Amino acid sequence: MVASAVLGFPRIGANREVKKAVESYWAGKITADQLTQVAADVKKSNWTSLKTSGVTYVPSGEFSLYDHVLDHSAAFNVIPKRYVGQGLTPLDVYFAMGRGRQADGVDVPASEMKKWFDSNYHFVAIEEYKEAQALGVETRPVVLGPVSFLALGKASKDAPSGFQPISLLPKLLPVYKQLLADLKSAGAAWVQLDEPILVLDKAASYEKEYTSAYTEISPVAPKILLTTYFGRLDSNVQYVAKLPIAGLHIDLDRAPGQLDEVISAVKHTNILLSLGLVSGRNIWKTDFRAAIRLGQKAIDALGQDRVIVATSSSLLHTPVSLKSEKKLTAEQKDWFSFATEKADEVAILAKILSGSQDANVSSAVKVNEESIAKRRQYEQTSDDAVRKRVAAVTPDMLDRKSPFAVRNEVQKKHIELPKFPTTTIGSFPQTKEIRNARAKFTKGEISEAQYEEFLKKEIESVVRFQETVGLDLLVHGEPERNDMVQYFGEQLNGFVFTQNGWVQSYGSRYVRPPIIVSDVSRPGPITVKWSSYAQSVTKYPMKGMLTGPVTILNWSFPRADVSRELQSKQLALALRDEVIDLEKAGIHAVQVDEPAIREGLPLRRADWDDYLKWAVDSFKLATAGVSDALQTHSHFCYSDFDDIFPSIQRLDADVISIEASKSDMKLLNTFKHYGYSNNIGPGVYDIHSPRVPGDQEIRDRIKAMLEILPDSLLFVNPDCGLKTRGWKETEASLKNVVSAARWARQQYS
C-alpha cells in the first residue's frame, strides 16, 4: 500500500494565534507560560487536522515561534557569545538572537538574517514528539540534517581566515547521535532529516561529509528519511543512493524531470522513495491526473510498498486553509488548495495509487478533473493588448537616454542634495491608528473622502517629521499601503486576494501574497496621487516609492500556466507607466525596490543566466522610460549578492540601497572586489531589530564604507523600510543617522 506524508505545516495558527501571542510576549502582555500554551494549542490543532485527513506520516518538531533554523541553533547551543551571560532566560536569548534586544541594561543586535532557500536547551524535536504522542498522534519528527545545517551557515567575522563551518561536522555528530537515539528510545519509528543543500551545486563536493555523517548516525537513529526539496538532486543522487538511509524524498513539483534518474539510482537498494507530488510552494489545486502518472511510474519500478506520496516541501509556505475565505468567488476558490486541502490531496492520491475502490475516492478524482478542466479553460483567455505590448518591447526600451556619468551631473543640478545625502527606504511606522482607519474604510464605516483626508494628515505628519529630523531626500511614508506587494496587486488587473491567506516572511512578520490569475495591466495611476501630495507640502525633494516587477512576481503566488518571464515583463510595463507618470507629476526621484531579485535565482548555476537576463531586463524596462533628470533608486535586503553582482551593476539604477549592517557589513567586500560606479547607500543600521543604534556606531559604519566606496557616491540610510518599527525608536535612530551624516560632511569635506 502507498503511504502518505506531509513534510511540515504552517505554524501561524488558523487565526494567526502564534503571531499575536509572540508579539504580546514581546510587549510584556503575556507570560512565557501563556505563550507556550498558545503554541501547544496550535500544534495540537495541526496534528489533529493531519491525522483526520488520513495522512500516514504526520510531522512534529518543525513548529517554531520564530524560525526553525534559529531553533536548531539554540537546541545545539550554537549561540554567539554576545547573547551569553546577559541574565536572559533561554526564551529571551532565543528571541534576542532573532531580533536583537535593547532593554533592562542589555544591548545586543540581532543575528544576521539569511533567506531559507530561504546545550542546555531541550531538544524541540523530542519534546514535540512526546507532546503529540500524549495526544494519541504518532508523528515523524523533523530535524534539519547535519550537513545542511553547517553548509548553510556562515563563519563569523572573528573566525580564522579560511575557516569553513562544515569542518565542525565531527564535533556536531555526537550531539546528533544523542538526539536521534533519544527519539528512537521515545518510540519514533522514522525521523525526517532535511538536507536541502543536496539540490545545490556545492553539494557535489560533500560526498565525503555525507558518507561519514550518515554512517555514524544511522546505527542509533530511527529509520531515516533523507529529505530534499526546492530543486533537483542531479548527479548527487549517485552518492545519496549509497547512504545508509531508509527513505529518500524528492521534489517533483519543482523538478519532475529528475524522477527517472532517481528511480534508476535507488531501484536496486532497499530505499523507499517519497514523491513530492503536491506542491508546498504554490496554492494551485493539484492536477491528480498528472500526479498519478508520476506516482505510477515509481510504483511500476519499485512497488507500492516502496513509494510514499508527499508534499514537495513543508507546507509552511502556503496559507492554512481555504475554509475561512468568504470573498473569493466560487470559481476562484475552486482553483486553489491551501495547506489543509493539500493534506487531503496527499491522502487521496495515496489511496488512488494504492488501487482504492472507495466511492469517496472516485468522487474526489472526478471533482478534481472537473476543477482542473475549468481552470485550463479559463487560462485560454488572455488580454491581447497586454500580450502584444510585451511582444513589441525592443532593446532600446531597456536603456536610459544617457550613461550614468551624464545622468549624475544632470541630477545633481536638478535635485541639489548635499554630500552624504540622507534618506530612508520608504515606509514609516504603520501605527495602530493607521491600521484602524484602513480597517474602518474596508468595512465601510468611513467614506473614501474621510479615509483620504486621514491619509493626507498622516503623510504631512511624516513629511514634517523628516524635515525636523533633517533628512535630505524625503518619502511620503506609505500609510495607504497594507503591504509592499499586496498594495500594488490591488491596483492592477490580473490579481485576486485572500482574506486570511497569511504566510510567514520572517519571525512574526506574516504577509498575504496576492495571486496572479491572468494577464497583468495597470488601469490607472497607483501612487502618483500620494507622492504628488507629499511633494506639494514640502520644498525638499520627494522620492516616489514602487515595488519592482521581479519582487511583485516572487512575492506573489504566480500563474503556473505561463512563464515567469512573461508575468514579470507584464508587471514591468505596468510599472513603467507609473514611473513616467511620477516624473510628469514633478517627483524628483523614484525608488523601484527589488529585494527579491536574488531570492528568485534558480538553485542550480546552470539555470542562472536565463533568469538573470529577464529579471534585469524587467527592472530596466520599468525604469528606463524617463529623462536623465529623474534619479532612479532600487533597494535590496537580506541577500547574498556576491555571485550576481555583475547583474546588479547591469540594473543601472542611479542609486542602490542595500542591507549591510545586519550582515555585519560583509557585503562591502563585494563592492571592493567588483567595484561600483553608481551611487550607493549601504544600510547603516538594522531596522529588523527594535534597538536604537548609537551615533558613534553609525559613524564607524560610515568610516568602514569609505574605506571601499568613493565619498562622492555614498548615501546614508537605514537597512530597510521602517513599517514594523515604533515611532520612538524610529525618531531616535534617524536623529543619529542625520547626526552621523553631518559629522561625515565635516570630516570628509
N, C-alpha and C positions, 0 to 999 in steps of 0.2 A: 504493500500500500504506500502511496506517495504521502509523505508528511508535509506539513506547512509551517512557516516561521515568519515572524516579524522581527526585524533586527533592532528596532528601537521605536519609541513612541514619543509624541510631543509631551513636554513636561510642564507646560504652562497651566494646564487645567482647562476645563471646558469654558470657564468664565474668567480666565486669567487670574485665578486664585493665587498661584505661586508668585507671579509678578507683584501683585498687590501686597502680599504678605512680606516679601523680601523688602520692598520699599518701605513698608510700615516698620519693619525691624530696623532698617537704617535710620528712620526718623525717630526711633525710640518709642513708638506707639504700641508695639507688642514685644513680648519676650522671646528668647531663643526657643523655649519650650513650645510657645504658641506657633512659631514659625515651623518648627519640626512637625507639629500636629497637622498643619495645613499640607505640608509635603506628604505626610503619611496618608492623608485622605485622598490626595490626587493619585498617588501611587496605587492605592487600593482600587480606585475607580478605573485606572488604566488596566491593571491586571485582570480585574473582573470583566471588563469590556472585551479584552482579547480572548479570555477563556470562553466567554459566551459566544464569541464569533466562531469558535471551533478551531482556533489556531493551535497547532501541536506544540510549538516551541515559543513560549511567551518570554520576552526579555526581562531581566532585572539587573540592577546595578548601573543602568545607563541614565538614571534620573540625576538631575543636578539643580542646585539652587542658583548657579551662576554659569559654570562652564565645565564640561566633563573632562577636558584636559587639565584644567586647574584642579579639579577633584583628584585626578590621578597624581598630580604633582604633590598635592597635600598628603595624600594617602601614603606616598613613598618618601615623605619628608624632604622633597625637593623644594625647599623653602629658602629663598635668598636671606642672607644674614641680616639685612636691614629690617626684616619683619620679626626677628627673634629677639627675645629679651625686652619687649616693649610693654609687658604686662597685659597683653591681649589674650582673650580666650581663643581656643583653636578656631572657632567660627569667625571671630573678628580678624584673626590672622588671614584666614581664607579670603574674606571679603577685601581686606587691605591689599592683598596680592592682586585681586581683580580690579579694584577701583581706587586704590590709594586710601589714605586716611590722614586727616588733619584735625584732631580733636583730643582733648584730655592730655595735652602735652606730647602727643605722638604726631609726627610729621613725616610720612613716608609716601613716596609716589607709587603709582600702580606699576605692575609688571608690564612688559611690552605686550601689545595685542597683535596677534597674527591671525589671519583668516584660516579657518579649518577647511581645507580644500574647497573654511575653510576648513619606621616612625613610631611616633606615639599616637598618631591618628588611627582610628579604627578603619579597617578596610570597608569602604562603602559597599562593595560587591557582596561581601559576606553578610553584612547587616541587612541588605535589601533581600538577599536570597532567603534568609531566615524570616524576614518580615512577611514575604509573600507565602512562604511555607506555612506560617502560622495562620494565614488566611485560607489555607487549603488550595493554594495555587502553586503548582510545580513550575519553576521557571528555569531558563537557561541564562546564567549570569553572563554579563557583557564586560569585558576588560580590554582596555587598549593594549595591543601587543607590545612586547619589549623593544623590538627593533624599530617599529614606527615611533614609539614614544621618544626614543633617543635620536633617531634620524630626523625627526621633525623639530627637534629642539635647537636652540641657538646657544653658542658659547657666550658667556658674559664678557663684558669689556675687560674684566680683570683676569680672564683666563690666559694661560701661556700662549704664545704665538704658535699657530698651527694646531691648537687643541681641537679635537673633534668629539662631540658628545657621545658618538657611537662607541668610543673607546671605553666608556664606563659600563659596557654591557656585562663583563664578568662580575662587577660589583652589584649590578642590579638583579641578576638572575636568582641569587639566593632569596631575595625578597619575593620575586615572582613565584618561586617554588613554595615558599611558605603560604602565600595567598592561595595558590591553586590546590595545595594539599589540604588547606583548611576548608576550601569549597567542597572538595571531594569528601572530606570527613563529615561535612554538614549534610551530605546527601545529593549533591549536584551530580547528575549523570553526564551532562555536557557543559562546556564553557565556550563562549564565543570570544575568540581573541581577534580583535580588529587590527588588521595590518594594511591600512590603505596606502602605505608607502610603496606597496608592490605594484601599483599601477603607474608609478613614476619611472622615468628613465634611470634615475640613480640607483634604483633597487637592483639593477643588474650587477652592481659591484658588491652587493650584500649577501651573496650566496653563502659565504663562509659564516657570517654572523647568524643567518637564519638556521643554517645546519647545526651550529654549535648550540644556539639558544633552544631550539625545539628538541634537540636530542637530550638536552639536560632537563628540561621542564616536563616533557611528556610522561615520563615514568610515574610522576607523583600527581599528575593532573587528572581531572575528569577527561572524558573524550573531548578532543579539541576540534572545534570548527574554526578553521582559519578563514577570516572574512576579508574580502577585498570589495571595493566599491568606487564609483565615480569614473571608472575607466577600465582599460583592458590590461590583462597580465602580459600579453605578448610573450616574448621568449622566457620571461621569468617563470612561466608555468613549468618549464622543464625541470628546474630545481625544486620548485614548490611541490611538485608531484612526488618527489623523493623524500619529503619531510615526514617524520613520524606523527602524522595528524590523522584524525578520523573522518574529517569532512573539510570541504573547500567551498567557499561561497564566491560566486562571480556575479558581476553586474551585467545583466543582459538588456537593461534599459539603455544605458549609455553605450554599451559595446556588445550588441547582439552578434556581431561577426566573429567574436572570439570562441563561440561555443564549440565548433568543430575541433579546433586546436586543443582546447581544454579536455574535451571528451577523449581525444586521442592520447593525451598525456596521462590521464587517470584511469583509463579503461582497464588496464591490467594490474591495477592496485586494488586495495580494499577501501579506498577513499570514497565517501558519499559526496555527491555533488549537489550543492544548494544553488538553485537558479533564481536570480533576481529578476523575476518576470513582471512584478508590479512596481511601478516607479515610486521611489521615495523622494523624488525631486520635483515632480510636477503634480498638477491637480486634475489632469485629464483622466477620464474613465479608461480602464484597461480594456484593450481590444482582446477579448477572450480568444477569438479565432487565431490571431497572431501569436498569442502567448501559448496556446495549446500546441501549435506547430513546433515551437522551440522545445517545449516540455516533452512532447512525444519523441522528438529526435533523441533527447537524452535518455528517455526510458528505453527506446529501441536498442540503444547501445549498452546501457548499464543495468536495466531492470528497474522496476518500480521501487524496490526496497533501497536502492542507492540514489534516489532522487528526492529532493526537498524543494517545494515551491515556496518562494520567499519574496519579501520586498527587496528591491535592488539595493537599498541602503536603509538606515534608520528613517523612520517617518517624522523625525524631528523637524524636517524642512517643509512639512505640509501642515495646514490647519487641522484642528482636532476633528471637527465633524460638520457635515452639511445640515444636520438636523436643525440648527438654530438660524439657518439662512432663510429669511422670510421675504426678502426683497428681490431675489433673483427670480426671473420668470421660470415657469415650468420647463420651457425649452432649454434655458441656460443651465438650470440646476441638473438637468439630465445629462449634460456634457461632463460633469465633474465628479471627482471622487477624492474625499479628504482622508485623513488617517484612519478614522473608524471604518469608513467604507472600503478603504484599501485592505484593511484586515479581513473584511468579509470576502473581498475578491480573492485574496490569497487562499483562504479556506475553501472557497468554492472551486477554484482552479485545481487544488489538490484532489478534491473529490472527483472532478471531471476526469483528471488524468489517472485516477485510481479505478475508473470504469463504473462509477456510481450510476445506478438506475433510478435514484431517488427523484420523485416528481418535482420537488422543490428545486433541485439542482438543474433539471431540464428546463424548468421555467425560468430560472436565473440566466441560463445560457440564451434562451430566446429573447428575454428582455434586453440583455446586453447586445445582442446582434441588432436589434431594432434601434437601440440608442446610438450605436456606432454608425449605422446606416444614415440616421438622421443628421448626425454631426458631419459625416462625409458630404452629404448633400448640401449642407449649409456652407461648407468650406469651398464649394464650387463657385459660390458667388464672390465677386470681387469688385473693387472700386476702380473702374477703368481709368479714371482721371489720375488717380494715385499711381497706378501701375505704369501708365505712360510717362508720368513725370519722373519716376525713378529711371525708366529706360532712357530718358532724354538727358540724364546727367552727363556732362562732359568733363574731361580732366581739368580744364581751366577753371571750372566752378569750385575746385578744391583749394585754390591758391589765393592768398591775399594779393592786392594790387601791387604791393611793393615788398621787398625783403624787410626783415626786422630792423636792420640798422636805419633804414629810411623811415619806417613807421615810428620807431622810438623817438626820433628827433621831432617828428610832427606831433606826437602825443605829449612830449614834454612841454611844448608851447600851448597845446590845447587844454591840458589838464592842470599843469603847473603844480606838481606835487613836490614836496621838499625831499632832500636826501633821506634815505631810510624811511620811506613813507609807511605809515601805519594804516592797517585796515583789518577787518575781520573776515571770516569765511562766509558770512551771510546771515545765518539765523541768530536771533536773540532769544532769551528765555521765554518759553511757552508757559505762561503763568496759569494759575487756576482760573483767573478771570477770563483769559483768552479762551481756554477750553470750554468754560461755561457759556460764554457768548456764542461760540461755534455750535455747541450742543443745542442752545435755545433756538438758533437760526435753523438748524437742521430739523428740529421738531416743530417749527412754525410758530414758536412762542414770541419771536420778534420778527419784524419785517426786514426785507432786504435793505431798505433805506436805513433802518436803525442799526443793522449789523455793519453796514459800510461806514456809518458815522463812527461807530465804535472802533473799527479798524483804522480809520484816519487818525483818531486820537492816539491810538497805540503807536502808529507809525511816527507821528510827530513827536511823541514822547521819546521814542528810540533815537530819532534824529537829534533832538535836543540833548539827550544823554551823550551821544557820540561827540557833539560839538563841545560840551562841557568837559568831557574827559580829554579831548584834544586829538581825536583820531583824524586822519587826513583824507582818506577815501572812504566815504560812508556807504551804508546799506540801509534798506528800509526795514529790516528786521524780520520779515516774513510772518507776521501774525496771522495772515489769512491762510497759511498752509498747514494742513494736518500732517503731511509727510512729504519729503522732497521728491518722491516718485508718484505717490498716490495723487497728490495735488495736480500734477501735470496730466496724469492719465484721465482725471475727471474733466479736464478741459479739452481733451482730444477725442476724435471719433475712433472707434475700434476697440475700446476697453469696456470691461464690466468690473463691478466691485462687490466685495462681500461685506457683510456686517460684522462678522466675527472670525474672519479668516486670518487670525494672527499667527505669525511665525517669529521665532527668535532671531534677532540680529546679533546681539551680544548681551551678556549679563541679564539685566531686567529690561532691556530695550527690545520691544517687540513691534513689528510692523505688519500692515495688511497689504501685501503685494497686489497691485492691480493685475488683471488677467487680460492678455491681448487675445481677442477672439476674431478680429477681422482687420482689413487694411486700415492703416492709421493716417489721419489727416488733421489739420488744425482748422476748425470752423471759424476762428476769430482770435484776436489778441488774448494772451493769457495773463501776462504780468505787467503789461505796459501801463495800465491804469494806476497800479500801486507804486511802481517805480517813478512814474511821472509826478504823482502827488508828492512823494518824498522829495524829489528834486525841487518842487515848487516851494517848499518850506525851508530851504537852506541855500546858502551861497556856495557851500562846499560841493565838490563833485560827488555824484551818486553812481553807485555800481549796481547794474541790473543783475538779477540772480536767476539762473536757469539750471536745470539738471540736464546733463548731456544725454545724447541718444543711446550710447552704449550702456550707460548706467541705468537709464529707464528700462532698457531691454533686460539687462542682467538682474535687476531687482524687481522685475515683474515675473509673472508666470507667462512665458511666451507661447505662441502658437507652435504646434507640433507638425503642422501640415505644410509650412513654407519655411524657407531658410531663415536663420537669424540675421544673415546679411541683409536680406530684403526688408525685414522688420526694422533693422537698425537704420537703414537708409530712408525708409518712410518717416521714421522719427526725426532723422536729421533734416529732412526737407521742411517738416513742420516747424522745427526749432530755427531753421534758417530764416523763415518768415518772421519769427518772433524777434530775433536779433536785429534784423533790418528795421523792424517797426520800433524797437527800443532806441536805435540811433536816430531815427526820424523824430522821435519824441523828445530828443535833447539829452539822452543819457550818455554819459562820457565813457563809461566802461561797462562791459558785460562779462560776467563770470559764468562759464558753462562747465559745471562740475562733472568730473569723470572718475569718482572714487572707485568704481567697479571695473575699470578697464583692465586692470591686472587680474582681478578675480575671474573674469571670463576667459582668461587664457587657457587653452587646452592643456591637459596634464602632460601630454607627450610632445616633446620638442618638434617632432616631425610634422605636427599639426599647427604649429605656431604661425608660420608665415601667412597662411591664408587668413586666419583670424585677425592678425595684426594689420594686415592690409586693409580689410574692410572696416575694422574698428577705427583706425586712424583716419581713413577716408571719411567715415561718418562724422567724426568730430570736425574735420576741416570743412566738409560740406555745410555743416551747421553754422560755422563761424566766418567763412570767407566772403560773404556777400556784402560786407560793409566797407567804408572808406578807411584810409590809413589812420585817420584821427581817432577812431574808436579803439580803445585798449581792450583786447580780449584777455580774459583770465581763465584759468582752469585750476581745479583742486583735486588732489589725490591724497588718500589716507590709508593707514594701516595695511600697507602692501610693500612687497619687496620688488623694487624696480631695477635691480642690477641687470637682470637678464634682458629686460625690454627697454632699457634706457634709450637706445637709438630711436625707438618708436615714439617715446615721449618727446624727444627732440623734434621728430618729424611732425608732431602736432602743430608746431609753430605758433603756440599761444604767446602773446606778448608778455604775460606774467603767469607763472605757475606757482601755486602754494602747495606745500606737501607736509604731511605728518612727519615730524622729525624728533620732537622731544620725547615722545612715548617710546620710540625705538632708540633712545639714548644717543641721538644724533649720528647713528651709524650710517644713515643714508648719505651723509655728506661725502663719505668716501667714494660713492658712486659718481658724484659730480667731479671729484678730484680725478677719478680715473678717465671719465669721458669728456669732461669739460662741458660747459653750458653757456651759450652766448646771450640768451634772453633773460628778462627779469625773473627773479625767483624769490619766493618767501617761504623758507623752511620754518615750520611752526616752532615758536619759542616757548610754548607751554602746553601741557596736556589737558584738554577740556573733558576727557572722559573721567577725570577724577575731580572731586569737589575741592581738593586742596588749592590754595592760592600760592602761586609762585612768587618768590621774593624778587625785588628789583635787582639785586646782585646776581641772582640765579639767571635772570633773563640777560643781563649784561654779559655774563660768562658765556651764554649760548651765542650771543651776537659775536663776541670775540672769536669763538670757535668757528663760526660760519665764515668770518672774514679772513681766516687763515686759508680758506679754499676759494671763496667767492669774491668777485670784484665788488667794492663798496658802492659802485655806481649802479649796480643791478639788484641790490638787496632790498626786499620789502620785509617789514616786521609785522607778524600776525600770529594768532593762535594756531594750534594744530588743526582745528576743525570748527564746525558751527557750534553755537552756544545754546541751542534749543533746550538741551536737557539740564542746563545749569540753573542755579538760582541767581537772583539779581545781586545779592550781597557779594557773593564770590566773584561774579562777573565784573562788577564795578571795581572791586579791589584788584583783580587780575589785570584788567585793561588799563587801570591807572599805572600799574607797574610796567606794562608794555610800553605805554607812551613815555614814561619817565626814562626807561632804558633807551628808547629810540632817540630821545632828545640828548641823552648823555653821549650816544654814539655820534650824533651830528657834531657835537663839540670835540669829541675825541678824535674823529676822523675827518675833520673839516679840511 
